[in-house]
Amino acid sequence: MVPTTIDDRRSREGDLIAVVREFVHELQPQRANAIDISPSSRIERDLGIDSLGRTELILRIERAFRVRLPTQIVGEADTIGDLINALEHAGARPGWARAAQPTAALPPVPAATEAKTLVEVLDWHVAQHPDRLHLTVLQDDTTALGAMTYAELAQSARVVAAGLIRRNVEPGDRIALMLPTSLDFFPAFLGILYAGAVPVPIYPPMRLSQIEDHLRRQAGILSNAGARILITMQEGMGPAALLRGQVESLDSVENVASLSTEPAATQLPPVTDDGSTALIQYTSGSTGDPKGVVLSHANLLANVRAMGTVMEASSADVFVSWLPLYHDMGLIGAWLGCLHFGAPLYAMSPLSFLVRPESWLWAMHRFRATLSASPNFGFEFCLNKTDEADLEGLDLSSLRMVANGAEPVSVQTLRRFIERFEHHGFKPGAMAPVYGLAENTVGLAFPPPGRSPIIDRVDRAALTGRGAAVPAGPDDPKPLEIVACGHPLPGHEVRIVDGAGYELGERQEGRLEFRGPSATSGYFENDAKTRELFRDGWLDSGDRAYVASGDVYITGRVKDIIIRAGRHIYPQEIEEAVAGIPGVRKGGVVVFGATDQSTGTERVVVVAETRETDEPARAELQKRAHEVATDIAGTPPDDMVLAPPRAVPKTSSGKIRRSAAKELYESGTIGAPQRSLWWQVLRLSFAGAGPQLKRLRRLLADVLYAGWWWIVVACSFLLAWLAVMLLPRLGWRWAAARTIARAALTLAGVTITASGIEHIPGRNAVLVFNHSSYMDALVLAAVLPGEPAFVAKKELAGQVFAGPFLRRLGTPFVERHDVTGSLSDAESLTKIARQGRILVFFPEGTFTRRPGLSAFHLGAFKIAVDANLPALPGTIRGTRSMLRGDQWFPRWTPVTIEIGAPIAPSGTDFAAVLRLRDAVREAILARCGEPDLGEMVKPTPPEAGA
């Protein structure tokens, strides 16, 4: 800890303000002398220091005082006084020549190659080695926030799943995750899967000043996903609550703690269908048209296994990652890959990396990482934001593969990173430029491990003019240099096609299409975009590329490439060159084409961020940027815009949003200052008024319907009770009950569609139905002909109103739990069946609010076999949604009843009983539209009960 005497504090306060003043002078030399810097100065509002500027300021303070400040200070500090207070509690800056501290070598284990779902992957590891270390969450390279074994992760995930089920989450529901890198993320993600639901990761706001734009984007995603619940961190509950006003489907906002208040005693559904949706990954679309990539368990595991095959991944690997877990590269490539192969993962917050990029390098050194990954800007960040003094003693020789993907790979960044870090043991063959996209889960093309990057030098005029990747001559002064991204993953294919869809040959540029087991089935609730994605069984990547010697070379996004006078202009090359001009912010340049409304032609626009405010200096900067862009493109840009910092919009992973930049440019709002936080919150609150009113209107309609429903049902039951008790004949009683039931359902607005009634014989049959709700008996009473005998549990016989009513309808009662009584009841029911009455069974014996077909008891099938009667499989759909098992609030839902063809017993022994049960259950399961919960119920002795 830093000493805290009054004199020391005053001294450090003055020294820190001096550091800040020097930094502000660099940022704004024209304003620096006019700015009064004091402990109360607001970092952003008064001093004009943005997010990236904060990280640089933190680094300078740490170096000046030889301390390490908390990572969260970047996002939380509002004033210079906050920085002074953080300095008081800062720990000493560690010596950089840190020894590697690998964990004890873990014994090798096989991958979960037979698992069909992610849940099965985790369960397999728990069964094989429950106490094996799975993951560690790092604050930085020296401090671990916590770790989890496979058993601990599974237990925590099951607790979260139970909490979700208690909140009425059903299989297939979408649950949003807005969590930073923390121990909470992992059980939350898997807990959603254990509950049978679908995780939808979204990213949390980095800064409160960005809250309006952030929440508007997330509201569009959550509305498209129809998210039921949002799981976030405790401190994010307030901002996240604003989303409820924007998203009609959002029932509640939770955190992992609120979902984990009770032990995981709730039964969880089996997750065994590899074709079921395991993830909806939203791409960087606009808020008006979000694109949620639907990925199944099979997609995810196919991609993880294919990437692992190429990388030669195993449990002996160690993966260190700073990638955000809401991004496919960090979520799937890093974590789920480690989960499958049994390799330990060390996950660091992206904020830690942005504050101190060397912490990623030192974490790889300390834990002897063999694998890692980063977008191109991460490597560039390490080059620009680390000093050699901070890297003394760094050893990266353990790395065998570091993937460079998720955005265009810069040739210059590759060369500079390899050249600089070779001195620290980094092998050129460890740098692996890769290609992938969310529509193929994450990875599509990988180079073989150990191969140094291949850079193709092609003739600029040939490629931009006619799409031919002709190798450039050795004396070509301005070739285009393009990085090879490897070969397609095993089991996957790519092809290059022209505008008409015809496949092109080697070194011919066109649209890249792909197919394989990792490919998505489409975009969630977006049929139009899904149709655009597919063509003749292939998926359109949206990228232009060519293939040479089996390697894929990406030349740019189709929508980003600008066509000028028949020539292609590639924005990335211009952006990289302009960003290299002194005075222009690196990563703050965007190039796009904007339509000229008067001529209809495409205009080339360059937007470059700068902190420069002096007009002559800005004019010189604009001139220099214009020259650089003209030199590369061969044609001058139509507009060269100098914008303030943070004017260029970016995605959560740091990629430039060119479409959004174009929209801002055309609306004249690029570089417009952000509104104050209170104004953003006020606007969001007003924007949420419409959805809130819709929600209230829907709630009022639901309440009115529920009230009317109960009035109808209560009056109908009273009328039916009187009729049944007074009428002398069984046939008359059933005719009255049937008529009243039909009238009640009609008055309640319930439509019933019944089919297969003709399969019911006049007598001597056993009808078997799935059981979903208390409404099942009512809807069946309305449609079944004759005088059916509903087999009911004996507890109902003792009820004051129900007991006499059911007895007058000829209902037989059975003992469900006493084995002796149950067998006696079976004999009585067999006699009834032989007398000709049609018996109606609910062989699940009970129902819950949770959808699914539970295991069948044997009573109905034993009776059918003993009496040699056919069993008819019947399916009821809709009643569970109308009135759930643990609720008394009805909802309007249409009901469908389908009765299948009779299934005759195939013998007289116990094996025949089992065969009949299985055949009937299979027929019902195929038509009920609900998951199979049979594995969740323990076997019980044979009984008559339904």
PELINVEN-V796519 format. One record per backbone hydrogen bond with DSSP energy under -0.5 kcal/mol. NH is the residue of the N-H (numbers start at 1). CO is the residue of the C=O. If there is no record, write none. Layout:
NH;CO / NH;CO
This chain:
2;90 / 9;5 / 10;6 / 11;7 / 12;8 / 13;9 / 14;10 / 15;11 / 16;12 / 17;13 / 18;14 / 19;15 / 20;16 / 21;17 / 22;18 / 23;19 / 24;20 / 25;21 / 26;22 / 27;23 / 28;24 / 31;28 / 32;28 / 34;31 / 35;31 / 35;32 / 36;34 / 37;35 / 38;36 / 41;38 / 43;78 / 46;42 / 47;42 / 48;44 / 49;43 / 50;48 / 54;50 / 55;51 / 56;52 / 57;53 / 58;54 / 59;55 / 60;56 / 61;57 / 62;58 / 63;59 / 64;60 / 65;61 / 66;62 / 67;62 / 68;91 / 73;70 / 74;71 / 75;72 / 76;72 / 77;73 / 80;41 / 81;39 / 83;79 / 84;80 / 85;81 / 86;82 / 87;83 / 88;84 / 89;85 / 90;87 / 91;68 / 93;66 / 98;96 / 101;366 / 112;340 / 113;111 / 115;112 / 121;117 / 122;118 / 123;119 / 124;120 / 125;121 / 126;122 / 127;123 / 128;124 / 129;125 / 130;126 / 132;129 / 134;148 / 135;148 / 136;345 / 137;146 / 138;136 / 138;347 / 139;143 / 140;143 / 145;137 / 146;137 / 148;135 / 150;132 / 151;130 / 153;149 / 154;150 / 155;151 / 156;152 / 157;153 / 158;154 / 159;155 / 160;156 / 161;157 / 162;158 / 163;159 / 164;160 / 165;161 / 166;162 / 167;163 / 167;164 / 168;165 / 169;164 / 172;196 / 173;170 / 175;198 / 176;229 / 177;200 / 178;176 / 178;231 / 182;180 / 185;182 / 186;182 / 187;183 / 188;184 / 189;185 / 190;186 / 191;187 / 192;188 / 193;189 / 194;190 / 195;191 / 196;193 / 197;192 / 198;173 / 199;278 / 200;175 / 202;177 / 210;207 / 211;208 / 214;210 / 215;211 / 216;212 / 217;213 / 218;214 / 219;215 / 220;216 / 221;217 / 222;218 / 223;219 / 224;220 / 225;221 / 226;222 / 227;222 / 228;174 / 229;174 / 230;252 / 231;176 / 232;230 / 232;254 / 233;178 / 236;233 / 237;234 / 240;236 / 241;237 / 242;238 / 242;239 / 243;240 / 244;241 / 245;241 / 245;242 / 246;243 / 247;243 / 248;246 / 250;247 / 251;228 / 251;249 / 252;228 / 254;230 / 259;255 / 260;256 / 260;257 / 265;263 / 272;270 / 274;272 / 276;273 / 278;295 / 279;295 / 280;199 / 281;279 / 281;293 / 282;280 / 283;291 / 285;283 / 289;286 / 290;287 / 292;290 / 293;281 / 293;291 / 294;522 / 295;279 / 295;293 / 297;276 / 298;274 / 300;296 / 301;297 / 302;298 / 303;299 / 304;300 / 305;301 / 306;302 / 307;303 / 308;304 / 309;305 / 310;306 / 311;307 / 312;308 / 313;308 / 315;109 / 317;314 / 319;344 / 320;318 / 320;371 / 321;346 / 327;324 / 330;324 / 330;327 / 331;327 / 332;328 / 333;328 / 334;329 / 335;330 / 336;331 / 337;332 / 338;334 / 339;335 / 340;336 / 341;337 / 342;338 / 343;338 / 344;317 / 345;134 / 346;319 / 347;136 / 347;345 / 348;321 / 349;138 / 353;349 / 354;350 / 355;351 / 356;352 / 359;356 / 360;357 / 361;357 / 362;358 / 363;359 / 364;360 / 365;361 / 366;362 / 367;363 / 368;365 / 369;364 / 370;318 / 371;318 / 372;401 / 374;403 / 378;375 / 379;375 / 380;376 / 381;377 / 382;378 / 383;379 / 384;380 / 385;381 / 386;382 / 390;387 / 391;387 / 391;388 / 392;389 / 394;391 / 396;424 / 399;396 / 400;370 / 401;370 / 402;430 / 403;372 / 404;432 / 405;374 / 405;403 / 410;408 / 414;410 / 415;411 / 416;412 / 417;413 / 418;414 / 419;415 / 420;416 / 421;417 / 422;418 / 423;420 / 424;421 / 425;422 / 426;421 / 430;427 / 431;427 / 431;428 / 432;402 / 432;430 / 433;431 / 434;404 / 435;445 / 440;437 / 441;438 / 442;440 / 444;435 / 445;435 / 446;487 / 449;310 / 450;400 / 450;429 / 451;448 / 455;453 / 456;454 / 456;482 / 457;455 / 458;456 / 458;480 / 459;470 / 463;459 / 464;460 / 465;461 / 466;462 / 467;463 / 468;462 / 469;467 / 469;507 / 470;468 / 472;457 / 476;473 / 479;476 / 480;458 / 482;456 / 482;480 / 484;454 / 485;552 / 487;446 / 489;444 / 492;489 / 493;515 / 495;513 / 497;511 / 498;502 / 501;498 / 504;496 / 507;547 / 508;505 / 509;467 / 509;507 / 510;545 / 511;497 / 512;543 / 513;495 / 513;511 / 514;539 / 515;493 / 519;516 / 520;439 / 521;294 / 524;292 / 526;523 / 530;526 / 531;527 / 532;528 / 533;529 / 534;530 / 535;538 / 538;535 / 539;514 / 540;533 / 541;512 / 541;539 / 544;556 / 545;510 / 546;553 / 548;551 / 551;548 / 552;486 / 553;546 / 554;483 / 554;552 / 555;544 / 556;544 / 558;542 / 560;557 / 561;557 / 562;569 / 564;562 / 564;567 / 567;564 / 568;464 / 569;562 / 570;568 / 571;569 / 573;570 / 574;570 / 575;571 / 576;572 / 577;573 / 578;574 / 579;575 / 580;576 / 580;577 / 581;578 / 584;581 / 585;609 / 588;585 / 590;607 / 592;605 / 594;603 / 596;601 / 597;595 / 600;596 / 603;594 / 605;592 / 605;603 / 606;639 / 607;590 / 608;641 / 609;588 / 610;643 / 611;583 / 618;614 / 619;615 / 620;616 / 621;617 / 622;618 / 623;619 / 624;620 / 625;621 / 626;622 / 627;623 / 628;624 / 629;625 / 630;626 / 631;627 / 632;628 / 633;629 / 634;630 / 638;604 / 639;604 / 641;606 / 641;639 / 643;608 / 643;641 / 647;644 / 649;647 / 651;655 / 654;651 / 657;649 / 658;656 / 661;657 / 662;658 / 663;659 / 664;660 / 665;661 / 666;662 / 667;663 / 668;664 / 668;665 / 669;664 / 670;664 / 672;669 / 680;676 / 681;677 / 682;678 / 683;679 / 684;680 / 685;681 / 686;682 / 687;683 / 688;684 / 689;686 / 690;686 / 691;687 / 692;688 / 693;689 / 694;690 / 695;691 / 696;692 / 697;693 / 698;694 / 699;695 / 700;696 / 701;697 / 702;698 / 703;699 / 704;700 / 705;701 / 706;702 / 707;703 / 708;704 / 709;705 / 710;706 / 711;707 / 712;708 / 713;709 / 714;710 / 715;711 / 716;712 / 717;713 / 718;714 / 719;715 / 720;716 / 721;717 / 722;718 / 723;719 / 724;720 / 725;721 / 726;722 / 727;723 / 733;729 / 734;730 / 735;731 / 736;732 / 737;733 / 738;734 / 739;735 / 740;736 / 741;737 / 742;738 / 743;739 / 744;740 / 745;741 / 746;742 / 747;743 / 748;744 / 749;746 / 750;745 / 751;749 / 753;895 / 754;752 / 755;897 / 759;756 / 760;757 / 761;759 / 764;836 / 766;870 / 767;839 / 768;872 / 769;841 / 770;874 / 772;770 / 776;773 / 778;774 / 779;775 / 780;776 / 781;777 / 782;778 / 783;779 / 783;780 / 784;780 / 789;838 / 790;788 / 791;789 / 791;840 / 792;790 / 792;812 / 794;814 / 796;793 / 797;794 / 798;794 / 798;795 / 799;796 / 803;799 / 804;800 / 805;801 / 806;802 / 807;803 / 808;804 / 809;805 / 810;807 / 811;806 / 814;792 / 816;814 / 819;817 / 822;818 / 823;819 / 824;820 / 825;821 / 826;822 / 827;823 / 828;824 / 829;825 / 830;826 / 831;827 / 832;828 / 833;829 / 834;830 / 835;831 / 836;833 / 837;832 / 839;765 / 839;837 / 840;789 / 841;767 / 841;839 / 845;842 / 845;946 / 853;931 / 854;852 / 857;843 / 862;858 / 863;859 / 864;860 / 865;861 / 866;862 / 867;863 / 868;864 / 868;865 / 869;864 / 871;903 / 872;766 / 873;871 / 873;901 / 874;768 / 875;898 / 877;896 / 882;878 / 883;879 / 887;884 / 890;888 / 891;882 / 895;751 / 896;877 / 897;753 / 898;875 / 899;755 / 900;873 / 900;898 / 903;871 / 904;902 / 912;909 / 913;909 / 914;910 / 915;911 / 916;912 / 917;913 / 918;914 / 919;915 / 920;916 / 921;917 / 922;918 / 923;919 / 924;920 / 925;921 / 926;922 / 927;923 / 927;924 / 928;924 / 929;925 / 933;853 / 933;931 / 936;933 / 937;934
